[in-house]
Amino acid sequence: MTRPRACPDNVLVKVAVFVQRGLPYRKICEELNAAGVDTPGGGRCWHPSTITKLLQTQAGEAVRDAADPAAALAAFLIATG
């Protein structure tokens, strides 16, 4: 049994879009921290390693390189129930 995803869908999609735009992980972290977005673990401070781990999850892999990350996440969620 796998544990439920802790990262909200909109945050995962936002991270994927930032990555696709070529933003360095450190800059993505700065953007998320400035916006007050909690980390998937409930923390307040994003680190590049948090982005790496997020994109290595099944959902992260599904959206990371997708032309439309939101649609890819929706398809992933439907496929995995």
N, C-alpha and C positions, 0 to 999 in steps of 0.2 A: 504494500500500500504506500502510495506516495503522499507527501504532505501537500496541502493546497498551496497554490501560488500566493506569495505575500505581496507581490508588486501589482499595483492597480494597472488595469489595461492601458489607460491613457498615459501613464508614466512609461510603460514599456514601449509603446508606440512612439512617444516623444523621444526617448533615448535612441531608438532605431533610426528615426528621422535625422537626429543630430549626427549619428554615426555616418549615415549615408551622405550627409552634406559635407563630410570630411572634418568635422570638428574633433580636435584632440580630446581624449577622455578627460583630461584635466579641465578643459574649458566646459565640457558637458557638466562636470561636477560643479563648477562655479555657477553655471546657469541654474542648476537644480537647487543648490544651496541658497542662492539669492532669492529664488522663488519660494523657499520654505518647504520644498517637497521632501517628505519623509523617505528614508531608504526602505527597501523591502523588509528589513529587519526592524523597522520602527525607529531607527536612529535619525538624527538631524543632520549628519554630515556625510555627504557623498565623497567617495574616494575612487580613483581610477580602478582599483581592484574590485569595487562594488559593481562598476559598469561591466568589467570583464566577467565576473561571476553571473551577472544578470543575463548577459548575452550568451552564456554557455548553458543556460537552462533550455529545456525543450521549447518553451514558448519563445525564448530569446532567439534560438536558432531559426525558428519558424519565421520571425519577422526581420531578422538582421539584414538580409540581402534582398528582401522582397521589394518589388516595384511599388507596391502599396502596402505598407506595414499594417495598417488598420484592417484591411481586407484579409491579409495573411493571418493575422491574429484571430479574426472571426472564424476563418476556415479551420485553424488549428483547434480552437475551442469546440467547434462543432464535431470535428473528427475525434477529439479525445473525450467528448462527453462532459 
